[in-house]
Amino acid sequence: MLERTQEEIDELFMLKAMDEAAEAFEEDEVPIGAIVVVNGKIIARAHNLTERLCDVTAHAEMQAITAAANYLGGKYLTDCTIYVTVEPCAMCAAALGWAQIGRVVYGAADEKRGYRKLYGNDRGPFHPKTKITPGLLADESSQLMKSFFRSKR
């Protein structure tokens, strides 16, 4: 049996996050999806719920953090990786920093509202040990976002 590379593993999990984003699209939510993985196992799946919950903080990452912490029984996600289809906003990045997430993998950059815009760097508010992998399936994530907002015009 062939071992998969980290890049192949990351792509498989990002595709799962894309499935969450597609579900958000179908629910007329901004199509951002997130999953949290620990030891090769998905422990949380989420997508934006801001419209359904009438809650501006109900971003995919926030929902995923809560679900993962509940699953693990603790607030720190040091051994976890979050896969999110779009660059986290400043709020979500700060929450991921507080959760001490081990790794962040994101797809499309968010030039208007992404954490890098506010913080002016790639590290943002993440924990110093957090590894960041940007741009995975960025084109696919970007196209989904563009399709969603085009449908709103």
C-alpha positions in Angstrom: 0.0 0.0 0.0 1.4 3.4 -1.0 1.8 6.1 1.6 0.2 9.4 0.8 2.2 12.6 0.9 1.1 15.4 3.2 0.1 17.4 0.2 -2.2 14.6 -1.0 -3.7 14.2 2.5 -4.2 18.0 2.7 -6.0 18.0 -0.6 -8.4 15.2 0.5 -9.3 17.0 3.6 -9.7 20.4 1.8 -12.1 18.7 -0.5 -14.2 17.8 2.5 -14.1 21.4 3.6 -15.3 22.3 0.0 -18.2 19.9 0.5 -19.2 22.0 3.6 -18.8 25.2 1.5 -21.1 23.7 -1.2 -23.7 22.9 1.5 -23.5 26.5 2.8 -24.0 27.7 -0.8 -27.2 25.5 -1.1 -28.4 27.0 2.2 -27.9 30.6 0.8 -25.0 31.2 3.3 -21.7 32.6 2.2 -20.0 29.4 1.0 -17.2 28.8 3.4 -16.5 25.4 4.9 -14.2 24.1 7.6 -13.2 20.8 9.0 -11.0 20.0 12.0 -8.7 16.9 11.9 -6.7 15.2 14.6 -4.6 12.1 14.0 -6.0 11.7 10.5 -9.7 11.7 11.7 -12.3 14.4 11.0 -13.6 15.5 14.4 -15.6 18.6 13.3 -17.4 19.7 10.2 -18.9 23.2 9.7 -20.0 25.9 7.4 -21.2 29.4 7.7 -24.5 29.7 9.6 -24.7 33.5 10.0 -28.0 33.8 8.1 -29.8 30.8 9.7 -28.7 31.7 13.3 -28.9 35.5 12.8 -25.5 35.6 14.3 -22.6 37.5 12.7 -20.1 35.3 14.7 -21.4 32.0 13.2 -18.6 31.6 10.8 -17.5 28.2 9.6 -14.3 28.3 11.7 -16.1 29.4 14.9 -18.6 26.5 14.5 -15.7 24.1 13.8 -13.7 25.3 16.8 -16.7 24.8 19.1 -17.5 21.3 17.7 -13.8 20.2 17.9 -13.4 21.4 21.5 -16.6 19.7 22.5 -15.4 16.4 20.9 -12.0 16.6 22.6 -13.4 17.8 25.9 -11.1 20.8 26.1 -10.5 24.2 24.7 -7.1 23.7 23.2 -6.7 22.3 19.7 -2.9 22.0 19.7 -2.8 18.6 17.9 -5.4 19.6 15.4 -5.5 21.0 11.8 -8.3 23.1 10.5 -8.9 23.1 6.8 -11.0 26.2 5.7 -11.9 27.1 2.2 -11.2 30.9 2.6 -8.6 32.8 4.6 -9.9 33.3 8.1 -11.1 36.8 9.0 -9.5 38.5 12.0 -12.2 37.3 14.4 -11.7 33.6 13.4 -8.0 33.9 13.2 -7.9 35.3 16.8 -10.2 32.5 18.0 -7.9 29.9 16.3 -5.0 31.6 18.1 -6.8 31.4 21.5 -7.5 27.7 20.7 -3.8 27.2 20.0 -4.6 25.3 16.8 -1.7 23.3 15.6 -2.1 24.0 11.9 -4.2 26.2 9.6 -4.7 25.2 6.0 -6.8 27.6 3.9 -7.8 28.0 0.3 -8.6 31.3 -1.3 -7.1 34.5 0.1 -9.5 37.2 1.3 -8.0 40.5 0.3 -10.8 42.5 1.8 -11.6 40.9 5.1 -8.9 38.2 5.7 -6.7 38.4 8.8 -3.6 39.4 6.8 -5.3 42.7 5.8 -5.8 43.6 9.5 -2.6 42.2 10.9 -0.4 43.1 7.9 1.5 39.8 8.0 1.1 36.1 7.4 1.3 35.2 11.1 -1.6 37.2 12.3 -2.8 36.4 15.8 -2.0 32.7 15.6 -0.1 30.9 18.4 3.7 31.0 17.7 3.7 27.2 17.1 0.8 27.2 14.6 1.9 26.2 11.1 0.1 28.0 8.3 -0.4 26.6 4.8 -2.2 29.0 2.4 -3.6 28.6 -1.1 -4.7 25.0 -1.2 -7.4 24.6 -3.8 -7.6 28.4 -3.9 -9.0 28.6 -7.4 -11.9 26.2 -6.6 -12.7 28.1 -3.4 -12.5 31.4 -5.1 -14.8 30.3 -7.9 -17.4 29.1 -5.5 -17.3 32.5 -3.7 -17.6 34.4 -7.0 -20.5 32.2 -8.1 -22.3 32.9 -4.9 -21.9 36.7 -5.0 -22.6 36.8 -8.7 -26.0 35.1 -7.9 -26.7 37.9 -5.4 -26.4 40.7 -8.0 
